[in-house]
Amino acid sequence: MANETSETETAQLSLREADTPSSKLQLFGADEPLELDAGTSLAPWQIAYETYGTLNADKSNAVLICHALTGDQYVASTNPITGKSGWWTRMVGPGRPIDTNHYFVICSNVLGGCLGTTGPATTNPATGKPYALEMPVVTIRDMVRAQARLIDKLGIDTLFAVVGGSMGGMQVLQWAASYPERVFAAVPIATGARHSSQNIAFHEVGRQAIMADPMWEGGSYIASGTRPTKGLAVARMAAHITYMSDESLHQKFGRNLQDRETLTFGFDADFQIESYLRHQGMTFVDRFDANSYLYVTRAMDYFDLAGQFGGTLANAFKNSSTRFCIMSFTSDWLFPTSESRAVVKALNAAAANVSFVEIDCDRGHDSFLLDVPEMFSTIRGFITGSAIARGIPIPGGSN
């Protein structure tokens, strides 16, 4: 009964955070619609965000952090649902590569998310019920449009830097393509200019797992008082495998048994890797909305930056004055280095200012979230060099 009460309280907290988040919240009224790629618009709508550090007098030190698929605005602060510290505290904070002693850091929950920005769990003002599947399908470009509107409200004309990995990296590339005059420096990490068919396939497995859960209720589970936790957990398990490399899985788990000395000849979690994936799945459902998972994975699937510019990726960066630092990891098979090289090639064709580094790391796609010293030193150096080029005072001459 105690677990049931805890789960109920967590579900209620998640619902509150979808409408009235613990973070900062920017509201846009009925007279401020957000136009969407789907050919419709949202109004009213809202965007939840966190800020760290202080905006300088000429507003030249603002850094936008774009989160990945299941991330949130709590990049360097405590998540109100899980109670855990921010997802990128190794990167963002006092004395970190993105130093909040020097830069004003902004991180918003993406459009279609579930922690305060308008998404399927948000109450639809027209019905008084959660949007559920009545929420229009959104794209990466829609997410960036929403972020740009927030930046406008904050009175910031040009962002010093936009930084993000995976889906966050897609947003970085979209920012540089949609608003080149507003982005001084861009750092897309472990990402690509479009989603591959293999990645779309993995996402479809996850979506089908959610929709096959009888508790999904055709997307109306919140109104029905149910939660498709089993389907969402399976979706997370499948996705989590793609975030790791074969080498990291082998090093961490091998074929080690879980709390037993012999096989059970049954279907319990005999192996440590099975137990680990089940744990990842069940802890995920406490902090993420199932319909949001459908929406944000679809946004990634639809991302094709070259397709927005006549099929030629270089056209996305034509006449760009943005400084780029592209980063990939040797063991990332979800967004392999070839995807980053394609972006670098396009930037070179557009005569853009670009640097590129492939980091030797055996920890897979999630390397950008982990303790990888070469990544930190690369970003610290790029950010510091860009700050000097922008004329942002750095006490002591470096971070």
C-alpha positions in Angstrom: 0.0 0.0 0.0 2.9 2.4 0.8 4.3 1.9 -2.8 0.8 2.5 -4.2 0.5 5.8 -2.3 4.0 6.8 -3.3 3.2 6.1 -7.0 -0.1 8.1 -6.7 1.7 11.0 -5.1 4.3 11.0 -7.9 1.6 10.9 -10.6 -0.2 13.9 -9.0 3.1 15.8 -8.7 3.8 15.1 -12.4 0.4 16.5 -13.3 1.0 19.6 -11.3 4.4 20.1 -12.9 2.9 19.8 -16.4 0.7 22.9 -15.7 2.4 24.8 -12.9 6.0 23.9 -12.9 8.4 24.6 -10.0 10.7 26.5 -12.4 10.2 29.9 -14.0 7.2 30.1 -16.4 6.6 32.4 -19.4 3.0 32.6 -20.5 1.8 33.6 -24.0 -1.8 34.7 -24.3 -4.5 34.0 -26.9 -3.2 37.0 -28.8 0.4 35.5 -29.0 0.0 32.3 -31.0 2.9 30.0 -31.8 2.8 28.9 -35.4 3.6 25.3 -36.0 5.0 23.3 -38.9 1.8 21.1 -38.8 0.0 24.1 -40.3 -1.8 25.1 -37.1 -1.0 27.2 -34.0 -1.1 27.1 -30.2 -2.7 29.8 -28.2 -2.5 30.4 -25.3 0.7 28.4 -24.6 3.5 28.5 -22.1 7.2 27.6 -21.7 9.0 26.6 -18.5 12.6 27.4 -18.0 15.4 27.8 -15.5 18.2 30.4 -15.5 21.6 30.4 -13.8 24.2 33.2 -13.4 23.7 36.9 -14.2 22.9 38.6 -17.5 25.5 41.3 -18.1 24.7 44.9 -18.9 24.8 44.6 -22.7 23.1 41.1 -22.6 26.0 39.5 -24.5 26.7 36.6 -22.2 23.5 34.5 -22.6 24.0 30.7 -23.2 21.0 28.6 -24.2 21.3 24.9 -23.2 19.0 22.6 -25.3 18.1 19.3 -23.6 18.0 15.9 -25.1 15.0 13.6 -25.6 14.0 12.9 -22.0 15.8 15.9 -20.4 14.3 19.0 -18.9 14.9 22.5 -17.9 16.7 21.5 -14.7 20.2 21.3 -16.3 22.0 22.4 -13.1 19.3 22.4 -10.4 17.2 19.8 -8.5 14.4 18.0 -10.4 11.2 18.6 -8.4 9.9 15.1 -9.2 12.9 12.9 -8.7 14.8 15.1 -6.2 18.0 14.4 -8.2 20.5 17.1 -9.1 20.6 18.6 -12.6 21.4 16.4 -15.6 24.5 18.3 -16.7 26.0 19.6 -13.5 29.4 18.4 -14.8 29.1 20.9 -17.7 27.1 23.8 -16.2 27.8 25.7 -13.0 30.4 27.8 -11.1 33.8 26.9 -12.4 32.4 24.4 -14.9 33.2 24.6 -18.7 30.0 26.6 -19.1 30.7 28.8 -16.1 27.7 30.4 -14.4 30.1 32.9 -12.8 30.6 34.4 -16.2 27.6 33.4 -18.3 23.9 33.7 -18.0 22.6 30.2 -18.7 19.0 29.5 -19.9 17.5 26.0 -20.3 13.8 25.5 -21.2 11.6 22.5 -21.3 10.9 21.7 -24.9 7.5 22.1 -26.6 5.7 18.8 -26.3 7.5 18.1 -23.0 5.9 17.3 -19.7 7.5 19.7 -17.1 5.7 22.9 -17.7 6.0 23.8 -21.4 2.8 23.2 -23.3 2.6 19.5 -24.2 0.1 16.6 -24.2 -0.2 16.5 -20.4 -0.9 20.3 -20.2 -4.5 21.3 -19.6 -6.2 22.4 -22.9 -7.9 25.7 -22.0 -10.7 24.9 -24.6 -11.7 21.7 -22.8 -10.3 21.9 -19.2 -8.8 18.5 -19.8 -5.2 17.5 -20.8 -4.5 17.9 -24.5 -3.5 14.2 -24.8 -3.5 13.5 -28.6 -5.4 16.7 -29.4 -2.0 18.4 -29.0 -0.7 19.1 -32.5 2.4 17.2 -33.5 5.5 19.4 -33.1 8.9 19.5 -34.7 12.4 20.5 -33.7 11.8 23.7 -35.6 8.7 24.3 -33.5 10.7 23.8 -30.3 13.2 26.3 -31.5 10.5 28.8 -32.4 9.2 28.5 -28.9 12.6 29.1 -27.4 13.1 32.1 -29.6 9.9 33.6 -28.3 11.2 33.1 -24.8 14.5 34.7 -25.6 12.6 37.7 -27.0 10.6 38.0 -23.7 13.9 38.0 -21.9 15.0 41.0 -24.0 18.0 39.1 -25.5 18.8 39.9 -29.1 21.7 37.6 -29.7 22.7 34.4 -27.8 26.4 34.1 -27.1 26.1 30.3 -27.4 23.6 27.5 -28.0 24.8 24.1 -26.7 23.2 20.7 -26.6 23.6 17.0 -27.3 21.5 14.4 -29.2 18.0 16.0 -29.7 19.5 19.1 -28.0 22.1 19.1 -30.8 19.4 19.0 -33.4 18.0 22.1 -31.7 21.4 23.8 -31.8 21.6 23.1 -35.6 18.1 24.4 -36.1 18.9 27.6 -34.1 21.9 28.2 -36.3 19.9 27.7 -39.5 16.7 29.5 -38.5 18.3 32.4 -36.6 21.9 32.7 -37.7 22.1 36.4 -36.8 21.1 35.5 -33.2 23.7 32.8 -32.5 27.3 33.8 -32.0 28.6 30.3 -31.2 27.0 26.8 -31.6 28.0 23.5 -30.0 26.1 20.5 -31.4 27.2 17.3 -29.7 26.6 13.7 -30.6 23.9 14.6 -33.1 23.0 14.8 -36.8 21.2 16.9 -39.4 18.5 14.3 -39.8 17.2 11.2 -38.1 18.3 8.0 -39.7 15.9 5.2 -40.6 17.4 3.0 -37.9 16.8 5.7 -35.3 13.2 6.1 -36.5 12.8 2.3 -36.2 13.9 2.3 -32.6 11.5 5.1 -31.8 8.6 3.3 -33.4 9.3 0.2 -31.3 9.0 2.5 -28.2 5.8 4.2 -29.4 4.2 0.9 -30.2 5.1 -0.4 -26.7 3.3 2.6 -25.2 0.2 2.4 -27.4 -0.1 -1.4 -26.9 -0.4 -0.9 -23.1 -4.1 -1.2 -22.3 -3.7 1.5 -19.7 -2.8 4.0 -22.5 -6.5 4.4 -23.2 -6.0 5.8 -26.7 -3.9 8.5 -25.2 -6.6 9.7 -22.7 -5.1 7.9 -19.7 -4.8 11.0 -17.5 -8.6 11.7 -17.9 -9.2 8.0 -17.2 -7.0 8.0 -14.1 -4.7 5.3 -15.5 -1.0 5.3 -16.4 0.6 3.1 -19.2 3.7 2.5 -17.0 4.5 -0.9 -18.5 4.5 0.3 -22.0 6.5 3.4 -21.2 9.0 1.3 -19.2 9.6 -1.0 -22.2 10.0 2.0 -24.5 12.7 3.4 -22.1 14.4 0.0 -21.9 14.7 -0.3 -25.7 15.9 3.3 -26.0 18.5 2.9 -23.2 20.2 0.1 -25.0 20.9 2.5 -27.9 22.5 5.0 -25.6 25.3 2.6 -24.6 28.0 0.8 -26.5 28.6 -2.9 -26.7 31.9 -2.4 -25.0 30.4 -0.4 -22.1 27.6 -3.0 -21.6 30.2 -5.7 -21.6 32.5 -3.9 -19.1 29.6 -3.0 -16.8 27.6 -6.3 -16.9 29.0 -9.0 -19.1 27.0 -12.1 -18.5 27.0 -11.7 -14.8 24.0 -13.1 -12.9 21.8 -10.9 -10.7 21.8 -12.0 -7.0 22.1 -15.7 -7.8 24.7 -18.3 -8.5 22.9 -20.4 -11.1 20.3 -19.9 -13.9 16.7 -20.2 -12.7 15.4 -21.6 -16.0 12.6 -19.1 -15.9 11.9 -15.5 -17.1 12.9 -13.5 -14.1 15.9 -11.2 -14.3 18.7 -13.8 -14.3 21.3 -11.4 -15.7 22.4 -8.1 -14.3 21.8 -6.4 -17.6 18.1 -7.5 -17.4 17.7 -6.1 -13.9 19.4 -2.9 -14.9 17.1 -2.3 -17.8 14.0 -3.0 -15.7 15.2 -0.5 -13.1 15.8 2.1 -15.8 12.3 1.5 -17.2 10.5 1.7 -13.9 12.3 4.8 -12.6 11.7 6.6 -15.9 7.9 6.3 -15.6 8.0 8.4 -12.4 9.4 11.5 -14.2 8.1 11.3 -17.8 4.7 11.4 -19.5 4.0 8.6 -22.0 2.3 10.9 -24.5 5.2 13.3 -24.3 7.4 10.4 -25.2 5.4 9.9 -28.4 5.6 13.6 -29.3 9.3 14.2 -28.7 10.4 11.1 -30.5 8.2 12.1 -33.4 9.8 15.5 -33.5 13.2 13.8 -33.8 12.0 11.5 -36.5 10.7 14.5 -38.6 14.0 16.4 -38.3 15.7 16.8 -41.7 17.6 20.1 -41.9 18.6 19.7 -45.5 15.0 19.1 -46.4 14.1 22.6 -45.1 16.6 24.1 -47.6 16.0 22.4 -50.9 17.7 19.2 -50.0 21.2 20.7 -49.7 22.5 20.9 -46.2 25.1 23.6 -47.0 22.2 25.9 -47.8 21.1 25.8 -44.2 24.3 27.6 -43.2 24.7 30.0 -46.2 26.4 33.3 -45.2 26.4 32.2 -41.5 28.7 34.1 -39.2 28.2 31.6 -36.3 31.2 29.9 -34.9 30.7 26.1 -34.7 32.3 23.4 -32.6 31.0 20.0 -33.7 31.7 17.0 -31.4 31.2 13.2 -31.8 32.2 10.1 -29.9 33.9 7.0 -31.4 31.6 4.5 -29.8 28.3 6.3 -30.5 26.4 4.1 -33.0 23.1 6.0 -32.5 24.6 9.2 -34.0 27.9 8.0 -35.4 30.8 10.3 -36.3 29.7 10.1 -40.0 26.7 12.2 -39.1 28.8 14.9 -37.6 31.2 14.8 -40.5 28.3 15.4 -42.9 27.4 18.6 -40.9 31.1 19.7 -41.0 31.3 19.1 -44.7 28.1 21.2 -45.2 29.6 24.0 -43.0 32.8 23.9 -45.0 30.9 24.2 -48.2 29.1 27.2 -46.8 32.5 28.7 -45.8 31.4 28.7 -42.1 33.7 28.9 -39.1 33.9 25.3 -37.9 36.0 23.2 -35.7 35.4 19.4 -35.2 36.6 16.8 -32.7 35.9 13.1 -32.5 36.5 12.0 -28.9 37.8 8.5 -28.3 35.4 7.1 -25.7 33.9 3.6 -25.3 30.8 4.7 -23.4 28.4 5.2 -26.4 25.9 7.9 -27.2 25.4 8.9 -23.6 29.1 10.0 -23.4 28.0 13.6 -23.6 26.3 13.3 -20.2 29.1 11.5 -18.5 32.5 12.4 -17.1 34.6 12.7 -20.3 37.5 15.1 -19.6 38.4 15.7 -23.3 34.8 16.9 -23.9 35.0 19.3 -21.0 38.4 20.7 -22.0 37.3 21.1 -25.6 34.1 23.0 -24.7 35.9 25.1 -22.1 38.5 26.1 -24.7 35.9 26.8 -27.4 33.6 28.8 -25.1 36.6 30.8 -23.7 37.9 31.5 -27.2 34.5 32.5 -28.4 34.0 34.8 -25.4 37.3 36.6 -26.2 36.2 37.0 -29.8 32.8 38.3 -28.7 34.5 40.8 -26.3 33.0 39.2 -23.1 35.2 40.0 -20.2 36.6 36.9 -18.6 38.2 37.6 -15.1 41.7 36.4 -15.1 41.7 36.0 -18.9 40.2 32.4 -18.8 37.6 30.3 -17.2 
